[in-house]
């Protein structure tokens, strides 16, 4: 009797957990489409600005500051998550930062979960706690403008970003990408000469900040798409595992119940024969 009650209690407990994991799976599935649509739109915008920059760079003969670093210091933006329960999403970012970045780089971490993982790693990290779920274009614009000002002043010589690249619905790769100094390929650029007014240098001074903001905004939504896809996959696997456990426990419960019934029938028959 005790064994049956314990098994029934475990079944109810796992059913409760299954409801939670399935709800999180449904929420992540709903968010993925919205995140991916924004990611695709912002990517097209960033690529359009990049094409304009490549055309200007192909015929510019002036010394443009965005190509030459004046310092060895590096600033790295880390686009992470506020929550866990996303398989290896946060741990992969943590591993990349620890293994591939120098210990003296300056980190600006967007996302509470990865920040908590990096907190005790003795890294130069921003004091401001930035929530990735509340992060928007205004925050990106502010952070990028501050970083670009420091680049122009020679305080830092490289601006990079760590994020999770969305490969497909099953694959997400933690990625390191350099934003500044600019290194845009100039292959297949139109050879038609274009005269710009104002000068190429002045256009670049306005276009580059806009380009970098749009790239970071695009990568942020790519990272959020990866996060929600990773969480959906993790919660789907957890739900499937819960179903298997419930099925196994239900079988054990039925066997115990059947054994108890058989035992009772045997006792009744034995008592009647006396």
HUGI-V756861 format. One record per run of one state. SS is the DSSP state (hx for helix, st for strand, lp for the rest). FROM is the first residue (numbers start at 1). TO is the last residue. Records with the same first field share a line. If there is no record, write none. Layout:
BEGIN
SS = FROM-TO / FROM-TO
END
This chain:
BEGIN
lp = 1-1 / 60-64 / 68-73 / 80-88 / 101-105 / 111-111 / 119-123 / 126-129 / 131-136 / 153-157 / 169-170 / 181-199 / 274-274
hx = 2-59 / 65-67 / 89-100 / 112-118 / 137-152 / 200-273
st = 74-79 / 106-110 / 124-125 / 130-130 / 158-168 / 171-180
END
